Amino acid sequence: METQDKEQHASENYCIALQPICNNKMRHVADELLYRSSAEATFATVDDQMQATARVCNAAFYETGLEKLIGNRKLFFNAPREWILKPELLPPNPEQVVVEVLESVTGEPKIIEALKKVRALGYDVALDDFILTTETEPLLDVASIIKVDLFEPVREEDIDLYKERGIRLLAEKVEDLETFKHYRDMGFEFFQGYFYARPEVHAETSRKGRGNNRGAQIRILKEAQEEEPDYQVMENLIAQDPQLTFMLLKYVNSAAFRRRSEITTIHQALNTLGIDRVRTIVTTVMLANNGPASRLLLPQALTRAAMCEKLADDMSGVNTRTAFMVGLMSMMDVLMGTSLDELLQQLPLSTEIKNAILYRQGKLGQLLALIIAFEHAKLAGKSASLVDRLNQAWMVSQVWSNEIMMQVDY
């Protein structure tokens, strides 16, 4: 009975996440839905794989819905062998879902027949970490996308074969800008990895005319973080940025507010939104306009910030708005391509916030550390109930982050 309880606990202690997939222009076009089992688990059984797939399907497709979770992007969905053999279990939205065949699956006849049915239903089929062998070659007949693991040797003759067959290519584990450029030039269309979190990528992809405007950005951020911001100062700063002005007015006039009359001035927009919303929207729009690297990282930053805010609601002595800013500011270095020390020195943030971000000190620092551990699925020793709370907070925060990003996506 004790062994059974431990196995059940391990199977319940799991994390879900989305990993962005971008195209050759570094545009966020898809996400991979990840199930990460507990760090305590030492092996995975077939039942665990089926249970994992069922859980992520239920959370993403049925409880939440793809439109709320990711908008109109594609979603890559890991399907174990047993799931492929039961197409009736496939999630809805075939036009938006990519069924990802795990590397352990071979091209046996019944798998090929099942995948032909999957394709006939309208789903794309991706082969994960694909390596061409005599056992896997039949899978090429049913694949629309091949994911190539760059940590393994890549044979150019295989790549040429895939392209000849009209199969689209996705490079996995792209670690730097040079690698991205190399495989982009080879004809790869999709890219997965955190190369865009590196300073050199941010510097190279910053939008012309904005990359050198960090001083103005810092001034806007600084005024937004004041306890009682001066709306006149904010209005003047925002007015100097036509793109920021356009996106702010677009947001405040969106269907989310259901206003009878149109908002036409920055002054009206600031008064309508209120300071907390202004902080979030102005910061989001400003950072999104920095270029594709920032735009790819923004959903993670917003989701982290919203998780901090949501979980802080249950903590005594912790201000939820302060928690939100800790989460957002903790990624500001990669979003703006500069060091956290330099940024935090220029912003009127309390010592509590700075210590939480830089040193993980205090309740806010511990909360931030917990959420970052969740993002990396490093939750060994944490209770199943805590992990469940984190999963729920992540889902709600991801939906909110997607709503915000849809307003600035143009």
C-alpha positions as CSV (number, residue, x, y, z in Angstrom):
1,M,0.0,0.0,0.0
2,E,2.9,2.4,0.9
3,T,4.5,1.8,-2.6
4,Q,1.1,2.4,-4.3
5,D,0.7,5.7,-2.4
6,K,4.2,6.9,-3.4
7,E,3.5,6.1,-7.1
8,Q,0.2,7.9,-6.9
9,H,1.9,10.9,-5.3
10,A,4.6,11.0,-7.9
11,S,2.1,10.8,-10.8
12,E,0.1,13.7,-9.3
13,N,3.1,15.9,-8.7
14,Y,3.6,17.2,-12.3
15,C,4.0,20.5,-14.1
16,I,2.6,21.8,-17.4
17,A,4.1,24.5,-19.5
18,L,4.3,26.0,-23.0
19,Q,7.6,26.3,-24.9
20,P,7.5,28.9,-27.7
21,I,8.2,27.9,-31.3
22,C,9.2,30.7,-33.7
23,N,9.6,30.9,-37.5
24,N,12.6,32.0,-39.5
25,K,11.7,35.6,-38.9
26,M,11.7,35.0,-35.1
27,R,7.9,35.4,-35.0
28,H,6.0,33.4,-32.3
29,V,3.9,31.0,-34.4
30,A,3.4,27.9,-32.2
31,D,3.9,26.4,-28.8
32,E,4.7,22.9,-27.5
33,L,2.5,21.8,-24.7
34,L,4.8,20.1,-22.1
35,Y,4.0,17.7,-19.4
36,R,6.9,17.5,-16.9
37,S,6.7,14.8,-14.3
38,S,7.9,15.2,-10.8
39,A,11.7,15.3,-10.3
40,E,11.1,12.5,-7.8
41,A,10.0,10.0,-10.5
42,T,12.7,7.6,-11.5
43,F,10.8,5.9,-14.4
44,A,7.7,6.4,-16.5
45,T,5.2,3.6,-17.3
46,V,2.9,3.4,-20.3
47,D,0.0,4.2,-17.9
48,D,1.8,7.3,-16.8
49,Q,2.3,8.5,-20.4
50,M,-1.4,8.0,-21.1
51,Q,-2.4,9.7,-17.9
52,A,0.0,12.6,-18.7
53,T,-1.5,13.1,-22.1
54,A,-5.0,12.9,-20.7
55,R,-4.2,15.5,-18.1
56,V,-2.7,18.1,-20.4
57,C,-5.4,17.5,-23.0
58,N,-8.1,18.1,-20.4
59,A,-6.4,21.2,-19.0
60,A,-5.6,22.8,-22.4
61,F,-8.3,21.8,-24.7
62,Y,-11.4,21.3,-22.6
63,E,-11.1,23.2,-19.3
64,T,-9.4,26.3,-20.9
65,G,-9.7,26.1,-24.7
66,L,-7.0,26.9,-27.3
67,E,-8.2,30.4,-28.1
68,K,-7.8,31.5,-24.5
69,L,-4.5,29.6,-24.1
70,I,-2.6,30.5,-27.2
71,G,-4.9,32.5,-29.5
72,N,-4.5,31.5,-33.2
73,R,-1.0,29.9,-32.9
74,K,-0.4,26.2,-33.5
75,L,0.0,23.8,-30.6
76,F,2.4,20.8,-30.7
77,F,1.0,18.0,-28.6
78,N,3.0,15.0,-27.5
79,A,1.1,11.8,-28.3
80,P,2.5,8.5,-26.9
81,R,2.2,5.3,-29.1
82,E,-0.9,4.0,-27.4
83,W,-2.7,7.4,-27.9
84,I,-1.8,7.4,-31.7
85,L,-3.5,3.9,-32.0
86,K,-6.7,5.4,-30.6
87,P,-7.5,8.5,-32.8
88,E,-10.8,8.9,-31.1
89,L,-8.8,10.2,-28.1
90,L,-7.3,13.0,-30.1
91,P,-8.1,16.6,-29.0
92,P,-10.4,18.9,-30.9
93,N,-9.1,21.7,-33.2
94,P,-7.3,19.6,-35.9
95,E,-6.5,22.7,-37.9
96,Q,-4.6,24.1,-35.0
97,V,-3.1,21.0,-33.4
98,V,0.2,19.3,-34.4
99,V,0.4,15.7,-33.2
100,E,3.9,15.1,-32.1
101,V,5.2,11.5,-32.5
102,L,7.8,10.6,-29.8
103,E,11.2,9.4,-30.9
104,S,10.5,6.0,-29.4
105,V,7.9,5.3,-32.0
106,T,8.9,3.3,-35.0
107,G,7.3,2.9,-38.4
108,E,5.5,-0.4,-37.8
109,P,2.5,-0.9,-40.1
110,K,-0.2,-0.3,-37.6
111,I,1.4,3.0,-36.5
112,I,1.6,4.1,-40.1
113,E,-2.1,3.2,-40.7
114,A,-3.1,5.1,-37.5
115,L,-1.1,8.2,-38.5
116,K,-2.7,8.2,-42.0
117,K,-6.0,8.4,-40.2
118,V,-4.7,11.2,-38.1
119,R,-3.6,13.2,-41.2
120,A,-6.9,12.5,-42.9
121,L,-8.7,14.1,-39.9
122,G,-6.8,17.3,-40.6
123,Y,-4.0,17.1,-38.1
124,D,-0.3,17.9,-38.9
125,V,2.1,15.2,-37.7
126,A,5.5,16.1,-36.4
127,L,8.3,13.5,-35.7
128,D,10.1,14.5,-32.5
129,D,13.9,14.2,-32.3
130,F,13.8,12.2,-35.5
131,I,16.7,10.1,-36.6
132,L,16.5,8.4,-40.0
133,T,16.9,4.6,-39.8
134,T,15.4,1.6,-41.6
135,E,12.9,1.3,-38.7
136,T,11.8,5.0,-38.8
137,E,11.9,5.6,-42.5
138,P,8.2,4.6,-43.1
139,L,7.2,7.5,-40.9
140,L,8.4,9.9,-43.6
141,D,5.2,9.0,-45.6
142,V,3.0,10.5,-42.9
143,A,5.1,13.4,-41.5
144,S,4.4,17.0,-42.3
145,I,7.1,18.3,-39.9
146,I,10.3,16.8,-38.7
147,K,11.9,18.1,-35.4
148,V,15.7,17.8,-35.6
149,D,17.6,17.7,-32.3
150,L,20.7,19.8,-32.8
151,F,22.4,18.1,-29.8
152,E,22.7,15.0,-32.1
153,P,24.7,14.8,-35.3
154,V,22.8,16.3,-38.3
155,R,23.4,14.7,-41.6
156,E,22.9,17.0,-44.6
157,E,21.9,14.2,-46.9
158,D,19.0,13.4,-44.5
159,I,17.9,17.1,-44.5
160,D,18.0,17.1,-48.3
161,L,15.8,14.0,-48.4
162,Y,13.2,15.6,-46.0
163,K,13.1,18.8,-48.1
164,E,12.7,16.8,-51.3
165,R,9.6,15.1,-49.8
166,G,8.2,18.5,-48.9
167,I,8.5,18.0,-45.2
168,R,8.9,21.2,-43.1
169,L,11.9,21.3,-40.7
170,L,12.0,22.4,-37.1
171,A,15.4,22.8,-35.3
172,E,15.2,21.9,-31.6
173,K,17.7,23.1,-28.9
174,V,18.9,26.2,-30.7
175,E,21.3,27.7,-28.3
176,D,22.7,30.8,-30.0
177,L,22.1,33.2,-32.9
178,E,24.8,31.7,-35.0
179,T,23.1,28.3,-34.9
180,F,19.7,29.9,-35.7
181,K,21.2,31.6,-38.8
182,H,23.0,28.5,-40.0
183,Y,19.9,26.3,-39.9
184,R,17.6,29.1,-41.2
185,D,20.0,29.3,-44.2
186,M,19.7,25.5,-44.6
187,G,16.0,25.8,-45.1
188,F,14.6,25.2,-41.6
189,E,11.3,26.9,-41.0
190,F,10.7,26.6,-37.3
191,F,13.0,26.9,-34.3
192,Q,12.8,25.9,-30.6
193,G,15.2,26.8,-27.8
194,Y,16.2,29.8,-25.8
195,F,18.7,31.3,-28.2
196,Y,16.6,34.5,-28.2
197,A,17.1,35.0,-24.5
198,R,20.8,35.8,-25.2
199,P,22.0,39.5,-25.3
200,E,23.5,39.2,-28.8
201,V,20.2,38.1,-30.2
202,H,18.4,41.0,-28.5
203,A,20.9,43.5,-29.8
204,E,20.8,42.3,-33.4
205,T,17.0,42.1,-33.6
206,S,16.1,45.4,-31.8
207,R,13.9,47.5,-34.0
208,K,15.6,50.3,-35.9
209,G,15.0,53.6,-34.2
210,R,14.0,51.9,-30.9
211,G,17.2,50.0,-30.0
212,N,18.9,53.2,-29.0
213,N,15.9,54.7,-27.2
214,R,16.6,52.9,-23.9
215,G,16.8,56.2,-22.1
216,A,13.1,57.1,-23.0
217,Q,12.0,53.6,-22.1
218,I,13.7,53.8,-18.7
219,R,11.9,57.1,-18.1
220,I,8.5,55.6,-18.9
221,L,9.3,52.6,-16.7
222,K,10.5,54.8,-13.9
223,E,7.4,57.0,-13.8
224,A,5.1,54.0,-14.1
225,Q,6.7,52.5,-10.9
226,E,6.2,55.5,-8.8
227,E,3.6,55.0,-6.0
228,E,1.6,57.9,-7.3
229,P,2.7,58.5,-11.0
230,D,2.3,61.9,-12.5
231,Y,-0.2,61.3,-15.3
232,Q,0.9,64.5,-17.1
233,V,4.5,63.3,-17.2
234,M,3.3,59.8,-18.4
235,E,1.2,61.4,-21.1
236,N,4.1,63.5,-22.4
237,L,6.5,60.5,-22.4
238,I,4.0,58.2,-24.2
239,A,3.1,60.9,-26.7
240,Q,6.8,60.9,-27.9
241,D,6.4,57.3,-29.0
242,P,3.8,57.0,-31.9
243,Q,3.8,53.1,-31.8
244,L,3.2,53.1,-28.1
245,T,0.4,55.7,-28.4
246,F,-1.2,53.7,-31.2
247,M,-1.1,50.4,-29.3
248,L,-2.4,52.0,-26.0
249,L,-5.4,53.5,-27.8
250,K,-6.0,50.2,-29.6
251,Y,-6.1,48.3,-26.4
252,V,-8.4,50.7,-24.5
253,N,-10.8,50.7,-27.5
254,S,-10.8,46.9,-27.8
255,A,-13.9,44.7,-27.2
256,A,-12.6,43.9,-23.7
257,F,-13.9,47.2,-22.4
258,R,-17.2,47.4,-24.3
259,R,-17.2,51.2,-24.3
260,R,-20.0,53.2,-26.0
261,S,-17.7,56.1,-27.0
262,E,-14.3,55.9,-28.6
263,I,-11.2,56.9,-26.6
264,T,-9.2,59.2,-28.7
265,T,-6.5,60.7,-26.4
266,I,-3.7,59.4,-24.2
267,H,-5.2,61.4,-21.3
268,Q,-8.6,59.6,-21.7
269,A,-6.8,56.3,-22.0
270,L,-4.8,56.8,-18.8
271,N,-7.9,57.8,-16.8
272,T,-10.0,54.9,-18.2
273,L,-7.4,52.2,-17.6
274,G,-6.2,53.1,-14.1
275,I,-2.6,53.1,-13.0
276,D,-2.2,49.3,-12.4
277,R,-3.4,48.5,-15.9
278,V,-1.4,51.3,-17.4
279,R,1.7,50.0,-15.8
280,T,1.2,46.6,-17.4
281,I,0.0,47.7,-20.8
282,V,2.6,50.4,-21.3
283,T,5.4,48.1,-20.2
284,T,4.2,45.3,-22.4
285,V,3.7,47.4,-25.5
286,M,7.1,49.1,-25.0
287,L,9.0,45.9,-24.6
288,A,7.1,44.1,-27.4
289,N,8.2,46.9,-29.7
290,N,11.9,46.2,-28.9
291,G,11.9,43.5,-31.5
292,P,11.2,39.7,-32.0
293,A,13.5,38.6,-29.2
294,S,11.6,40.6,-26.6
295,R,8.3,39.6,-28.1
296,L,9.2,35.9,-27.7
297,L,10.1,36.3,-24.1
298,L,7.3,38.6,-23.1
299,P,4.6,35.8,-22.6
300,Q,6.9,34.1,-20.1
301,A,7.6,37.3,-18.2
302,L,3.9,38.3,-18.1
303,T,2.9,34.8,-17.0
304,R,5.6,34.8,-14.3
305,A,4.4,38.2,-13.0
306,A,0.7,37.1,-13.0
307,M,1.6,33.9,-11.1
308,C,3.5,36.0,-8.5
309,E,0.4,38.2,-8.1
310,K,-2.1,35.3,-7.9
311,L,-0.1,33.3,-5.4
312,A,0.7,36.3,-3.3
313,D,-3.0,36.7,-2.7
314,D,-2.8,33.8,-0.2
315,M,0.2,35.2,1.6
316,S,-0.1,37.5,4.6
317,G,1.9,40.7,4.5
318,V,2.6,40.6,0.8
319,N,1.2,43.2,-1.6
320,T,-0.1,41.6,-4.8
321,R,0.8,44.5,-7.0
322,T,4.3,44.4,-5.6
323,A,4.5,40.7,-6.2
324,F,3.5,41.3,-9.9
325,M,6.3,43.8,-10.4
326,V,8.8,41.4,-8.8
327,G,7.9,38.8,-11.3
328,L,8.0,41.2,-14.3
329,M,11.2,42.9,-13.3
330,S,13.0,39.6,-12.7
331,M,13.1,39.2,-16.5
332,M,13.7,42.8,-17.4
333,D,17.4,42.2,-18.1
334,V,16.8,39.8,-21.0
335,L,13.8,41.8,-22.2
336,M,15.9,45.0,-22.4
337,G,19.3,43.6,-23.1
338,T,21.0,45.1,-20.1
339,S,22.0,44.0,-16.6
340,L,19.5,43.8,-13.7
341,D,21.8,45.8,-11.5
342,E,21.9,48.7,-13.9
343,L,18.1,48.7,-14.5
344,L,17.2,48.4,-10.8
345,Q,19.5,51.3,-9.9
346,Q,17.5,53.5,-12.3
347,L,14.0,52.6,-11.1
348,P,12.3,53.8,-7.8
349,L,11.9,50.3,-6.4
350,S,12.0,49.4,-2.7
351,T,14.9,47.6,-1.2
352,E,12.4,44.7,-0.6
353,I,11.8,44.4,-4.3
354,K,15.4,44.7,-5.3
355,N,16.5,42.1,-2.7
356,A,13.8,39.7,-3.9
357,I,14.8,40.0,-7.5
358,L,18.6,40.0,-7.1
359,Y,19.0,37.7,-4.0
360,R,15.7,35.9,-3.6
361,Q,15.4,37.3,-0.1
362,G,12.2,37.7,1.9
363,K,8.7,36.4,1.2
364,L,8.7,37.9,-2.3
365,G,12.1,36.4,-3.1
366,Q,11.0,33.0,-1.9
367,L,7.8,33.2,-4.0
368,L,9.9,34.2,-7.1
369,A,12.3,31.3,-6.4
370,L,9.3,28.9,-6.2
371,I,7.8,30.0,-9.5
372,I,11.2,29.8,-11.3
373,A,11.6,26.3,-9.9
374,F,8.2,25.5,-11.3
375,E,9.1,26.8,-14.7
376,H,12.1,24.5,-14.8
377,A,10.1,21.5,-13.2
378,K,12.5,21.4,-10.3
379,L,10.0,20.7,-7.5
380,A,11.4,17.6,-5.9
381,G,10.1,17.3,-2.3
382,K,7.2,19.7,-2.9
383,S,3.7,18.5,-2.0
384,A,1.2,17.4,-4.7
385,S,-1.2,20.1,-3.4
386,L,1.3,22.9,-3.8
387,V,2.2,21.7,-7.4
388,D,-1.5,21.6,-8.2
389,R,-1.8,25.2,-7.0
390,L,1.1,26.2,-9.2
391,N,-0.4,24.4,-12.2
392,Q,-3.7,26.2,-11.7
393,A,-2.0,29.6,-11.2
394,W,0.1,29.0,-14.3
395,M,-3.0,28.2,-16.5
396,V,-4.9,31.3,-15.4
397,S,-1.8,33.4,-15.8
398,Q,-1.0,32.0,-19.2
399,V,-4.6,32.8,-20.4
400,W,-4.3,36.4,-19.1
401,S,-0.8,36.7,-20.7
402,N,-2.2,35.5,-24.0
403,E,-5.0,38.1,-23.9
404,I,-2.5,40.9,-23.3
405,M,-0.2,39.7,-26.1
406,M,-3.1,39.5,-28.6
407,Q,-3.7,43.2,-28.0
408,V,-0.1,44.2,-28.9
409,D,0.4,41.6,-31.7
410,Y,0.4,43.4,-35.0
